Each structure stands twice: as structure tokens, then as C-alpha cells.
Amino acid sequence: MRNGKIAMKLPEGVRLIGARICSEEDDVMLTTRLGKAIRFPAPDVRVFKGRESTGVRGIRLAEGDEVVSMAIIRHFEASSEERDAYLKMRRAVAGAPEEEVEPEEGEEVADAAFELGQARYVAMSEAEDLLLTVTETGAGKLSSSHDYPVRGRGGQGVAAMDRAMRGGPLVTLMPVEQDAQIMLATDAGQSIRVPVGDISFRSRGAGGVKVFSTAEGERVVSVALVAETGEEEEGTPIAPSSPPGSMTRRSTSEGATSQGGRTAPQAP
């Protein structure tokens, strides 16, 4: 057996939570256990000469919080008015309830009278990543990547779940496809396979719906995409195609620690 190579020099008490392949046209999204997420351009992370570097700050954590997942999503520039108008139309297409999300501190308030043109809606639809959020108690939801504003790295992020965190701490936030399937596993050894299309579309600041009914004291600890294997017998274990939140793109490789081709929806 061969020894691996050092991916990143870690200070004491810090663990590596992911490494992904990306390009300079992508964004990095970090999500924390206590429901915060930050999205910033991949080039904001400096390219270091060696694998033993300690890296730079991705998100500023509150006391007791930690990063639980890293995802790579497509970069797209849009104004707050465009994002707000698009999300209203997107929720109407998905049949989701109209939900008011409280502006984050320092966030620009969009003009409610702004109207998004058809061509811009199509462009935003084609650039959208569908994001799955899952909590330790088995609650989950789908949301749009346009619901997460692009900001500079090192900030506190925005809410990725309802402020009360009724579904418990977050396990992951990961890009998925509408026709994909996921597998959730708990610390008690239970697992369930769920079609992504069965999960409700909600705003980033809304709570999730029950995806997996866990027993008292039981926690969801892993969420993975499952491989397409054609016809399977019911109850047959299916190997995950990739770790939570993983996507393959191009060129530059990014890492993160615990600290720190879809179908476009039609316009209504």
C-alpha cells in the first residue's frame, strides 16, 4: 500500500472537509453546520506553490460553528433585482410557496417593481445550479444557486436554512440534477434512496421538508449521489458515484477545511 501525499497543511484541531476540481469560471460555496453559506469566485482563492500551504480564509465562523461541505457551482453575475425577479418566477414554475427572505446585514434590497425580460430569464435558467440542502434530522430542500449572492471570500455568509434551524444542523449543501437520486445514511446504519424530484423547491432561508424519518437520537451523517445502474432489486445497496457536493469541472484544484448540463425551467 502506498502512502498518500499531503494535500494541505492543517493547524492543530482543524480537519480537511473536501477537495474539488474547478476552473476560474466557477464559484466556491462553503456551508456551515449552523446554517450559513458563502459563495465567492474561485479566483479569490490564491494558487499556492506547494501542497503544504495552510490556505486562506473562506468564511468567518461564529463561535461553535464549523464548515461541513464545499461545492463548486457555475459563476454568474446578476443584480439583486434580477435575482429577486428570477426567483419569484422560478418558484412559480416549481409550484413553491412565495416566501419572504429577510435581507442579510449589508445586503442590497431589490426593487420589487423590477421586471425580468424573457431573454434574461432564459440565460439565468441555463446558468442555474440546483442545490440540495439536508439536515441531521432528515429535513431537506432544493433551492436555486441564484438565491445565493456572489460575495468576496472571508465574510460571514448568508442564511442557508430557516433561522430557527428547526430541522437541526446542516449535513451538506450540494449541487444535484432534477432527475438524479440521492442516498442518505444515518449514524445508526439506516439508509434510504430518494429521487431528487420528490424534494420540495424552497428559498434559501426557508426550512426543509421531511426526506428521511430518523429515530430519536439518530442523525443523518452522509448524503451522496447514486450511480445510474439501470434496473436494481429493491433493497440492493447502491454505491455512491461521488462524495457529497462533488462535481468535476476543469483546471484548478481547491481545498477547504472545517474552519473556514441541466434542463432549464420554462418561464411562467
N, C-alpha and C positions, 0 to 999 in steps of 0.2 A: 504494500500500500504506500502511495506517495503522499508526502506532506503537502498541504496547500500553501499558498502564498499569502502574505499579509495584504489585506485589501485596504485597510485604513488603520492608522494608529489611534487607539482608543484610550482616553483618560480613565482612571480608576472609577468603577461604578457605572460606566457607560457601555451599552451594547449596540451592536450593529443591527438595524432592522430591515435593511434592504439595499440592493444594488441593481440598477436598471440601465439599459441602453437607451440613449436618446440622441437628438440632434439639436442644433442651435435654433431650429424652428419649433421646438417643443417647450412646454411648461412643466415645471415640477410642482406636485401637490403633496404637501405633508399634512397628515391628520393626527390629532392627539386623542388620547383616551377620554379626556373630559370635554370632547365635542368641539374643538377648534380646528380649522383648516386654513392653510395659506397656499396661495398659488403664485408662483413667480417664474419669469423666463429662465430657461436652463442656462443661458449665457451669464446670468447673475452669479452662478457658481464658478469660481475661478478654476482653471485647469491647472492642477498641481503636477510638478515634475515626477514625484515619487508616490508610491502606494502607502508610505509611512507617514504622510501628512495627516494632520488632525482635522482638516476641513474648515469650513466657515459656518456661521450660524444660519440655519434655515428658518427657524421660528423661535420666538421668545416665549418660553413656557411659564405658566403660572405655577405657583408652589404646589407640589404633589402631582403635577401633570407629566405626561411623557408621550413621545411620538409613537404611534402604533403602526402606521403604514405610510408608504411613499408610492405615488403613482406618477406616470408620465402621460400627459394629455396634450392635444394639439393646441398650439398658440393661436389666439385670435384676438384682434383689437376691436373693441366695441365701446361706445359711450354708455353711461349709466342709463340714458333714455332709451337707447337701442336695446340694452339688455332687459330693462324692465318691460318694454313693449313686447319683445320677443317672448319672454317668459309667460306673459299673460296669454298670448296666442298659443304657446306650446302647451300650457295647462289645459286650455280649452280643447285642443286636439286630443290630449290624453284623457279627457273627461275628469280631470283632477279638480278639487275644490279651489276656489280663489282664496289665497292665503296672504295675509299681510305679514311681511317680514320687517321687523324693526331695523332701521338703519344702524350700522355699526358706528362706533365713535370715529369721526373724521370722514365718514363715507358720504359722497355726494348724493343729494336727494334728487331723484329723477323727476322730470316734468310729466305729470300724469296725462297731459293733453297731447303728448307726442305720439305720432302715428308712424309705424314702421312700414316701409314700402315692401311690395311683394318680392322684388329682386333681392333686397337686403335680407328678408326673412329666409329666402331660399339659401343664400350664402351662409347665414348663421346656422341653418339646419344642417348643411353639408359639413360644417366645421365643428358641429357639436359632438361631444363625447357623453355617453350615458353613464352616470356614476351610481354605483350601488353602495349604500351605507348600511352596516349591520352592527347591532349592539350585542352585549354579552347575554342579554335575556332573550335573544332571538328576534328582536324587532328589526325591520329593515324597510328601506325605501329606495326608489330611484329618483335621481334629480339630474338637472342639466348642468353641463360644465359652464354654461354661460351664467349660471347662478352664482358662480364664484369669481369675483373680480380679480384681474391680474394686478398684483402689487409687488413691491420690492421685497426681497427676502429679509428676514430678521424681525418682522413685525409680529404682532400677537395673533393675526389671523382673524377669520370671521366664523360665525356660528355654523356648524355643520349638522346640528340637531337642535331640537327644542331646548330652551334654556333650562327647563326643569329636569331634563335628562331622564324622563320617566321610563325610557327603555333601558336605562343603565349605561355604563361606559361603552365607548365605541371599540369595536374589534378591528374594523377596516373600512376604508373608502377606496373603491377600486372601479376602473372602467370596465364595462361589460357591453355585450350586444343584446338587443331586444330578444333575439331568437336563441340565445345561449341558455345553458343550465349551470347551476352552481351547486356545490355540496358544502353543507355546514356540519361541523363536528364539535362535540362538547367535551369538557374535561371528564365526563362520566363515560365516555366511549360511545355515545349515541351519535348518529349521523342521519342526515336527510338530504335528498336531492330535490331541488326546486327549479322550475322553469323561471327564468328572469321575467318573462312576460306576465307571470302571475303576481308580481310585486307591484305595489301602487307607486305612481309617479307623484312626488310631493316637492315642495320647495325646500331649499337647504335648511331653513330654520324651523321646519315642521318636524313633528315626531314621526316615527316609523309605525308600520303595522306588523302584527304578529306573523312571522315567517316560520318560526320553529318554536314549539311549546316546550320550554325547558322545565325540569323539576325544580323544587325549592333547593337553593344552594348550588344548582348546576349552571355552568357558564358555557356559552359558545366561545371557543378558543381558536377556531380556524375556519376560513371561508376560501374556497378555491373554485376556479372554473373547471368543468369536467370535459373530458375529451369526447368527441363525437365517435361513437363506436358502432353505430347502426342499431340493430336490434339487440337488446340485452334482456336477460331474465330478471324478473323483479327481485330486488334484494341483492343483486350481484354488485360487489364493490367496484367502483369506477375510479381509476387513478386520476388525480388532478393533472390538468395539462400544464399548469404553471402555478407558482406561488401567488398568494393574494396580491392583487394590484399589479401583476406583472404585465408588461407589454413589450414587444420588440419593435424597435424603430431603427435608427441609423446612427452611425459615428460615435459621439462622445459617451463615455460611461459616467454615471453619477452614483453617489452613495449617500446614505442617510443613517443617522443614529437615532436611538430612542430619545435623545435630548436634542434637542434641536430640530375602415370601409364599412359604414353603416347605411341604413336606408333612411333618408331624410323624411321627417314628418311633413305631411301636407298642411299648408296654411288653411285656417278655417275660412 
